[in-house]
């Protein structure tokens, strides 16, 4: 006779994740929780040259190109957004800090190479009363270790320079913090974490910046995802390769408010950064272009 199995006690990281999810709106929890069809892949798989090469091959099938510089850059544009999710989400919500170390992360992976989030299995600070400055330093050290392991490998996979990949990482930090600030209705408090976090990570990570237009805030990108080199794809509206006047003109859109009695100006780049699961850009790419 077999008795009912006793449920496994939740780990410290699972308890922290539950705290973080409780503080986020339901619609914004998806990068932290794998969905149906998404496979948990240890982030250390990135260190396997064969696995990484296969991700670029799959990207090539999606984007109809064999340019490895473009494919590696597009893959990192996606990966850099999602590997920081647990650490930044716990930092922004004031929960105990989740590790961003490569050894502690599982990627939410789809068989076509798309990434939609990540999960952390370790808590960096488990005790109460840790100062915000100490939490930022711990987060920065954790993410720096991951960047140091991953960025040289991605660069080597396509024989490209590492510095542009560091710039993409900087923009990813800015974009995720801004998204979390909007989710928590605390934009100013959350985006204020960016500069000290970048300081904690250190060079060669550049400092990303935000563009402000009245009450609206968007990421002023310092990196290029190279999507315009994919057949049929334009430059992103916020691409730093566009001249300032063109970027300003294309970043401003008018959205009719739900009351139909007023309009609000929002940044198109910010709208594009709100990536919903199931869209053609479920892995965080900036353009609104369709993908195979």
C-alpha positions in Angstrom: 0.0 0.0 0.0 1.4 3.3 -1.0 0.6 6.4 1.1 0.2 9.9 -0.2 3.5 11.7 -0.8 4.4 14.5 1.5 4.8 17.8 -0.5 8.4 18.9 -0.7 9.1 22.0 1.4 9.6 25.1 -0.6 13.3 26.2 -0.9 14.4 29.6 0.2 14.5 30.8 -3.4 11.0 29.5 -4.0 9.7 31.4 -1.0 11.4 34.6 -2.1 10.0 34.2 -5.6 6.5 33.8 -4.1 7.1 37.1 -2.2 8.2 38.8 -5.4 5.3 37.5 -7.4 2.9 38.7 -4.7 4.2 42.3 -5.0 4.0 42.3 -8.8 0.7 42.7 -10.8 -0.4 39.4 -12.2 0.1 40.5 -15.7 3.8 41.2 -15.1 4.8 38.0 -13.4 5.4 35.9 -16.6 9.1 36.4 -17.0 9.6 34.8 -13.6 7.4 31.8 -14.1 7.8 29.3 -17.0 4.6 28.8 -19.0 3.3 25.7 -20.7 5.7 24.6 -23.5 8.7 26.4 -22.0 11.6 24.2 -20.9 13.9 25.0 -18.0 17.4 24.9 -19.3 20.4 25.5 -16.9 22.0 28.8 -17.8 25.3 27.1 -17.7 24.3 25.6 -21.1 25.5 28.8 -22.6 29.1 27.7 -21.8 28.6 24.7 -24.1 29.8 25.9 -27.5 27.7 23.3 -29.3 24.5 24.4 -27.5 25.2 28.1 -28.2 26.0 27.4 -31.8 22.7 25.5 -32.1 20.8 28.6 -30.7 22.4 30.7 -33.4 21.4 28.2 -36.0 17.8 28.3 -34.8 17.9 32.1 -34.8 19.0 31.9 -38.4 16.0 29.8 -39.3 13.7 32.4 -37.6 15.4 35.4 -39.1 16.3 34.0 -42.5 20.0 35.0 -42.3 23.3 33.2 -41.7 25.2 36.3 -40.6 26.6 35.1 -37.2 27.4 38.6 -36.0 23.7 39.5 -36.4 22.5 36.2 -34.9 24.8 36.4 -31.9 23.8 40.0 -31.2 20.1 39.2 -31.5 20.4 36.2 -29.2 22.2 38.2 -26.6 19.7 41.1 -26.9 17.1 38.6 -25.8 19.2 36.7 -23.2 20.5 39.8 -21.5 17.0 40.9 -20.8 15.9 37.7 -19.1 18.9 36.5 -17.2 18.7 39.6 -14.9 15.0 39.1 -14.2 15.2 37.3 -10.8 17.9 39.6 -9.4 16.3 42.9 -10.6 12.8 41.8 -9.6 13.8 40.9 -6.1 15.9 44.1 -5.8 13.1 46.4 -7.0 10.4 44.8 -4.9 12.5 44.9 -1.7 12.4 41.2 -1.3 15.4 39.1 -0.3 17.9 39.2 -3.1 17.8 36.4 -5.7 21.1 35.3 -7.2 22.0 36.2 -10.8 25.0 33.8 -10.8 25.0 31.7 -13.9 25.2 28.5 -11.8 22.0 29.5 -10.0 19.8 30.3 -13.1 17.5 28.3 -15.3 16.4 29.8 -18.6 12.8 29.6 -19.8 13.5 28.2 -23.2 11.4 27.5 -26.3 12.5 24.9 -28.9 12.9 27.6 -31.5 15.6 29.3 -29.4 13.4 32.0 -27.9 13.9 32.9 -24.2 11.1 34.3 -22.1 12.5 34.6 -18.6 14.6 32.9 -16.0 14.4 31.4 -12.5 16.9 31.6 -9.7 17.6 28.8 -7.2 19.6 30.7 -4.6 19.1 33.6 -2.2 22.1 36.0 -1.8 20.8 37.7 1.3 18.5 35.7 3.5 18.5 37.9 6.7 16.4 41.0 7.4 17.7 44.5 7.6 20.2 44.4 4.8 21.0 48.0 3.6 19.9 48.9 0.1 23.5 49.9 -0.8 24.7 46.4 0.2 21.9 44.8 -1.8 22.9 46.8 -4.9 26.6 45.8 -4.4 25.6 42.1 -4.0 23.4 42.3 -7.1 26.1 43.9 -9.1 28.7 41.4 -8.1 26.4 38.5 -8.9 25.5 39.9 -12.4 29.1 40.9 -13.1 30.2 37.3 -12.6 27.6 36.1 -15.1 28.5 38.8 -17.6 32.2 37.9 -17.3 31.4 34.3 -18.1 28.8 34.8 -20.9 29.8 37.8 -22.9 33.2 36.5 -24.0 31.5 33.3 -25.1 28.8 35.0 -27.2 31.5 37.3 -28.7 33.7 34.3 -29.6 30.7 32.4 -31.1 30.5 35.0 -33.9 34.1 36.4 -33.7 32.8 39.8 -32.8 34.0 42.4 -30.2 32.7 42.1 -26.7 32.2 45.8 -26.1 28.9 46.1 -28.1 27.5 43.2 -26.1 28.3 45.0 -22.8 26.3 48.0 -24.2 23.4 45.7 -24.9 23.6 44.4 -21.3 23.5 48.0 -20.0 20.4 48.7 -22.0 18.8 45.5 -20.8 19.3 46.6 -17.2 17.7 50.0 -17.9 14.8 48.4 -19.7 14.0 45.8 -17.1 14.3 48.3 -14.2 12.0 50.7 -16.1 9.5 47.9 -16.7 9.6 46.9 -13.0 9.1 50.6 -12.0 6.0 50.9 -14.1 4.7 47.5 -12.7 5.2 48.7 -9.2 4.0 52.2 -9.8 7.3 53.4 -8.5 9.2 54.5 -11.6 11.5 57.1 -10.0 12.5 54.9 -7.1 13.3 51.9 -9.3 15.1 53.6 -12.1 17.3 55.3 -9.4 18.8 51.9 -8.8 20.4 51.9 -12.3 23.5 54.1 -11.8 24.6 52.5 -8.5 24.0 49.1 -9.9 26.1 49.9 -13.0 28.8 51.2 -10.7 28.7 48.0 -8.7 29.0 45.9 -11.9 31.8 48.1 -13.2 33.6 48.7 -16.5 33.4 47.9 -19.4 29.6 48.1 -18.7 28.6 51.6 -19.9 26.1 53.6 -18.0 22.7 53.5 -19.7 20.4 56.5 -19.5 16.7 57.4 -19.6 14.9 59.9 -21.8 12.3 62.1 -20.1 9.5 63.8 -21.8 7.3 65.3 -19.1 6.1 62.5 -17.0 7.0 59.8 -19.5 10.3 57.9 -19.2 12.0 55.6 -21.8 15.3 54.0 -22.2 17.8 56.1 -24.3 19.5 53.2 -25.9 23.3 53.1 -26.3 23.3 49.7 -28.1 22.1 48.3 -31.4 20.5 44.9 -31.8 21.4 44.8 -35.6 17.9 43.7 -36.5 18.0 46.1 -39.5 20.6 43.8 -41.1 17.9 41.0 -41.2 16.2 40.9 -44.6 13.1 43.1 -44.6 13.6 44.6 -41.1 14.0 48.3 -40.4 16.0 50.0 -37.7 14.2 50.2 -34.3 12.5 53.4 -33.6 14.9 54.0 -30.7 18.0 52.8 -32.5 21.1 54.9 -31.7 22.1 54.6 -35.4 19.2 56.9 -36.3 19.8 60.6 -36.1 18.4 62.4 -33.1 15.6 64.2 -35.0 14.3 61.0 -36.6 14.4 59.1 -33.3 12.5 61.9 -31.5 9.9 62.1 -34.2 9.3 58.3 -34.3 9.4 57.8 -30.6 6.4 60.1 -30.0 2.9 58.5 -30.5 -0.5 59.6 -29.4 -2.6 57.1 -27.5 -6.3 57.8 -26.9 -7.1 57.3 -23.2 -9.8 54.9 -22.2 -12.0 57.8 -21.2 -11.8 59.2 -24.7 -11.7 62.6 -23.2 -8.0 63.2 -23.2 -4.8 62.0 -24.9 -1.5 61.0 -23.4 1.9 61.0 -25.0 3.9 57.9 -24.5 7.2 56.6 -25.9 7.0 54.1 -28.7 10.2 52.5 -27.4 8.5 52.0 -24.1 5.5 50.3 -25.7 7.9 48.1 -27.6 9.7 47.0 -24.5 6.4 45.7 -23.0 6.8 42.3 -24.6 3.9 39.9 -24.1 4.3 36.1 -24.1 3.0 34.6 -27.3 3.9 37.5 -29.5 6.3 37.2 -32.4 8.8 38.9 -30.2 8.2 36.9 -27.1 11.9 36.9 -26.4 12.3 40.7 -26.0 13.4 41.9 -29.4 12.6 45.6 -29.9 11.0 45.9 -33.3 7.4 45.1 -34.2 8.5 43.0 -37.1 7.1 39.6 -37.7 9.2 36.5 -37.1 9.1 33.0 -38.5 
